[in-house]
């Protein structure tokens, strides 16, 4: 049986949101999703390019709609990005571990946004053996995958 967390990454289009001037961009999850054939868009208002890709400043500047967003921004920005995702019609958001806040979670609930938090997105995107596959195995044993 596929979990809701695993189903999140079965979607075909994603925005990966970061703020490189304050914290490294979620390059691992962005790159792995791209290698899996997902349509991915980097949103980072602090830099013009990520991994050779043009960045976008927000959801409104994307060339089309996305099904989901992965947020890996500083904690103090998370609630704002949840609100921006909801404004853009995105109904499914992954907040990278340790980036969620009570305000962000309350806003997601209020706006009808399905939110996933508490774990690393990379372990759902990496196929084959890696540090993240060990992380995945431990989470499966603990019933958190």
C-alpha positions in Angstrom: 0.0 0.0 0.0 1.4 3.4 -1.0 1.3 6.0 1.8 0.0 9.5 1.4 3.6 10.8 1.7 4.7 8.5 -1.1 1.7 9.5 -3.2 2.7 13.2 -2.8 5.7 12.4 -5.0 3.7 10.5 -7.6 2.4 13.9 -8.8 4.0 15.1 -12.1 4.7 18.8 -11.5 6.3 20.6 -8.5 7.6 23.9 -7.4 10.7 23.7 -5.1 10.9 26.8 -3.0 14.0 28.0 -1.3 15.8 31.1 -0.2 19.5 30.6 -1.1 20.6 33.9 0.5 19.4 32.6 3.9 19.7 28.8 3.6 20.9 26.5 0.8 18.3 25.7 -1.9 16.7 22.2 -1.7 19.0 21.2 -4.6 19.0 17.4 -3.7 15.2 17.0 -3.8 14.9 19.3 -6.8 17.5 17.4 -8.7 16.2 13.9 -7.9 12.6 14.9 -8.8 14.0 16.2 -12.1 15.9 13.0 -12.8 12.7 11.0 -12.1 11.1 12.9 -15.0 9.0 15.3 -12.9 8.3 18.8 -14.2 10.1 21.0 -11.7 10.4 24.7 -11.2 12.8 26.3 -8.8 11.4 29.3 -6.9 14.0 31.4 -5.1 13.7 35.1 -5.1 17.3 35.6 -3.9 19.2 34.2 -6.9 18.6 34.2 -10.7 19.7 30.6 -11.4 19.8 27.2 -9.6 21.7 24.3 -11.1 21.7 26.1 -14.4 17.9 26.6 -14.3 16.3 30.0 -14.3 14.6 30.6 -11.0 11.2 32.2 -10.4 10.4 34.7 -7.7 7.0 33.2 -6.7 4.2 30.9 -7.8 2.5 33.6 -9.9 5.7 33.9 -12.1 5.7 30.2 -13.1 4.9 29.5 -16.7 2.0 27.2 -15.7 0.3 25.6 -12.7 2.0 23.0 -10.6 0.3 20.2 -8.6 2.4 20.5 -5.5 5.1 22.5 -3.7 8.1 21.6 -1.6 9.0 24.3 0.8 12.5 24.4 2.3 12.7 28.0 3.4 13.8 29.5 6.7 11.1 28.8 9.3 10.1 32.4 9.6 9.1 32.3 5.9 7.1 29.1 5.9 3.7 30.4 6.8 3.9 33.1 4.1 4.8 30.5 1.4 2.0 28.3 2.5 -0.4 31.2 2.0 1.2 32.0 -1.4 0.8 28.3 -2.4 -2.9 28.4 -1.4 -3.4 31.7 -3.4 -1.9 29.9 -6.4 -4.4 27.1 -6.1 -1.8 24.5 -4.9 -3.6 22.1 -2.7 -0.6 19.9 -1.6 2.5 21.2 0.2 5.5 19.4 1.6 7.3 21.4 4.4 10.8 20.1 4.8 11.6 18.7 8.2 12.1 21.3 11.0 10.7 24.1 8.8 7.1 23.9 9.9 5.6 26.3 12.4 2.2 26.3 14.2 1.2 29.3 12.1 2.0 27.6 8.8 0.1 24.4 9.8 -2.9 26.4 11.0 -2.9 28.5 7.8 -2.7 25.3 5.7 -5.7 23.8 7.5 -7.7 27.0 7.2 -7.0 27.3 3.5 -7.6 23.6 2.7 -4.0 22.8 1.8 -2.9 19.2 2.4 0.4 19.5 4.2 3.2 17.0 4.8 5.9 17.7 7.3 8.3 16.0 9.7 10.6 14.2 7.3 13.0 14.7 4.5 11.6 14.8 0.9 14.8 13.3 -0.5 14.1 9.8 1.0 11.0 9.6 -1.2 12.8 10.7 -4.4 16.1 8.7 -4.2 15.9 5.3 -5.9 18.6 2.7 -5.0 21.1 2.6 -2.2 22.2 5.8 -0.6 22.3 7.5 2.8 18.7 8.5 2.2 17.6 4.9 1.5 18.9 4.0 5.0 16.9 7.0 6.3 13.9 5.6 4.4 14.4 2.1 5.9 14.6 3.4 9.5 11.4 5.5 9.0 9.6 2.5 7.6 10.5 0.5 10.7 9.3 3.3 12.9 6.0 3.6 10.9 6.9 7.2 9.9 7.3 6.6 6.1 
